[in-house]
Amino acid sequence: MQNPLTHHPMRNNIRLQLRRHVLLAGLDDAAHEELAAMLSVHEGARGERLVEQGSRDLQHFFIVEGVLKRVVTSPEGREMTLHFAGEGDMETCFDAWRRNVGASFSIVCAQRTVVASLPMAAWYAFLERHPAVRRQFHERLVLLGAAIVEHAVGLLLLDAPGRVNQFSYKHPELVERLPQKDVASHLNLSAETLCRLTRRHRTTLQAA
């Protein structure tokens, strides 16, 4: 269930977190109030889909608490996790909105997650009124795209232990928080293989 931010019982805390968000930190009070009036807050349970692949209900999300994941589903029904985003980060359907098509991926709660969101059209209209934020948003999109490409290349070039080591090095904050099933999907491994390699990785670190 979504609640307007302006009426949410945790609105003061959420507003404070949004003021610290990398995209929004440079806004003045009036701009923050303008954005707050457009935001809705949703608390999602683990596994809940906030955007379905193919949906045209396109949203932009600020992650207040928890972790979201991008998931693509093949025609055969196989799922792969492309990217994780945690507190203080964002998730967005900008590309699908720009091309006027359905979402090319699902946005799913990897754990209990609290988000503040608004429709893509409203978000981009806000960006048009605030060019500095728009520039930062597009810079974040470039970084996000580069991270997804780098991950895809790693899946092709790295063996299973290399993928686990790379993920543990780049995302130590997520290793203990995420279900192994999600990490395994991200690394294109079985859960059993990931469990075995993770134990080996921890043993190696302890021995070093």
Buried (B, 14 or more C-beta within 10 A) or exposed (E): EEBEBBEBEBBEEBBEBBEEBEBBEEBEEEBBEBBBEBBBBBBBEBEEEBBBBEBBEBBBBBBBBBBBBBBEBEEEEEBBBBBBBBBBBBBBBBBBBEEEEBBBBBBBBBBEBBBBBBBBEBBBEBBEEBEEBBEBBEEBBEEBEEEBEEBEEBEEEBEBBEBBBBBBEEBEEBBEBBEBBBBBBBBBBEBEBBBBBBEEBEEEEEEE
